[in-house]
Amino acid sequence: MSQPECKKERRAPITPEQRHKNMAAIRSKDTSIEVKLRKALWHHGYRYRKNYAKLPGRPDIALTKYKVAIFCDSEFFHGKDWYTVLRPRLRRGNNSEFWEKKILRNMERDSENNKRLLFLGWTVIRFWGEEIIRDTEKCVSVVEEVILEHKINEPTTSDYLLEE
């Protein structure tokens, strides 16, 4: 008895109309990864601002008390593994010039916003979507470490009195 051949199942290519519908459904606020991380932070007792417009880049989550800006980045739109995986894959696909330009600009903007936030005295944390999905508690631990570091380094009233 011979074993049946295992063929890799290929999906039928989607129509331009279907692709348009899929892309139009992608949101910039309240994505599933943002909501998952926000719920975990709330459960741990942290209060925050969502999509805080007073800061450069409108962080997805801003812990104003500790000056921590958190971004929940999707792997595709923010260029995870850009040179090794994503860019070569895009170059084989449709409309590659558009997507390459768009993702490169997103990456530049992320870098610019990081610098502006650091200049304003904020700590920036960026999580990839798959990190949040795979291990939300680990992401919360990273945030807690940053907050603890902030508390340790925060000048107290007595520090100001010693300087005078």
N, C-alpha and C positions, 0 to 999 in steps of 0.2 A: 504494500500500500504506500503510495507516494504521498507526501505532504502537499497540501495546496500551496501555491505560490502566494507569498504575502506581497500585495501591491500597496504602494503608498497612495492613499486616497487624496485626490486633488479636488479642490473646490472650484466650482465654475467661476470664471471672472465676473466681477460685479459690473453692472452698468454704470455709466457716469451719473445717472439720476440717483441710483442707490448710494454711490459714493458720496454724492452731495448731501443726501439725507443723513448718512452716517456722520459726516464731518460737521454738519449743522447741529447735531445733537451733543457735540462736545462742549462742555461748560467751562467757564473760567472761575466760577465761584461755587462753593459747596459741592466739590467733587467728592466721590466716595472716599478717597484717601484722606482728604481734609477732614471730613466728618468723622472718620474712624479715629484719627489722631486727636481731634478736639474732644470727642467723647471720653477718650482715655485720660486726657489731661484734666477734664472736668471731674471725672471720677476720682482723680488723685488730689482734688481740691484746688486746682489752678484756675484762675479766672483770667480771661483774655479778651482781646478785641479781634473781630473777624475782619479780614480784608481792610486793614487800618489805613485809610486814605491820607492820614497826616504824615505818613512815612514814605520815603522813596520805594517804589516797587510794590506798594500796597501788600505788605506781608499777609499771607494766608491767616497766620495767627500771630498776634503781638501781645506779649506779656509785658505791659507797660510798667508795672511795678518793678520789674527786674531789667528792663530795657533789652528784651530778647525778642528778635524777629525770626519767625519760623516760616519757611517756604516748603510746600509739599509739591515737588516737581515730578511731572510725568516723564518717563524715560524718553519717549519719542520727541515731545515738543521742546525739551531742554537739553537734548543731545547726549544722553548717557552712552558711553562707549563710542563716541563720535567717530574716531579715526579707525577703530578696529572692526566695529560691527555696523553701526547705523549708516554712516556715510557710504560705504560700499553697497549696502543694501538699497539705499535710496537711488544711487546712480543706476541701478538695474531697473528701477521702477518708472512709473509714469510721472511726468512733470517734475523731474528730478532737480532741475535748475531752481524752480520756485521753492521746493521744500528745503533744498540745501541753503539757499539764501535766507529763508525764514528762520530755520533752526540756528544758523550761525548768528543771526541778529538777536535771537532770543538769548543765546549764550553770552553775547557781548553785553546785552542789557542786564542779565543776571549779575555779571561781573561789575558793571557800573553801579548797580544798586547796592551790591555788597560793599563797595568802597564808600559810597555815600552814607550808608548806615553806620559803618565803622567810624567814619569821620564824625558822625553825630553821637558817638559813644554807645552804640547799640551792638549787641552780640548777634551774629547771624548764624542760623542753623538751617541747613538745607537737607531735606530727606528725599530720597527717591521713592516713588510710589510703591515699588516692590518691597522696599525696606519696611514701610509702614504696614503693608499687607502681611508680610511674612512674620514680623516681630514688633508689634506695636509697643509692647512693654519695654523693649530695648530702646526704642525711640524716646519713650517717656523718661527712661533712665538717663539718656543723654541730656535731655532738657533739665532734669533734676540736678545733674552734675554741674551744668552751666549756672543754674540758679544758686547752688551751694557755693560755687566759686565767686559769684557776684556778692553773696552775703558775706563771705570771708573778707573780700577785698573792699567792701563798702566802707567808706569813712564814717565814723560815728561822731557824735557831738563832742566827745572828749578828745578826739583827734584834732578837731578844729581849735579847741582850747589850748592844746599843747603847742600848736604852731604859733600862737600869738606871742 
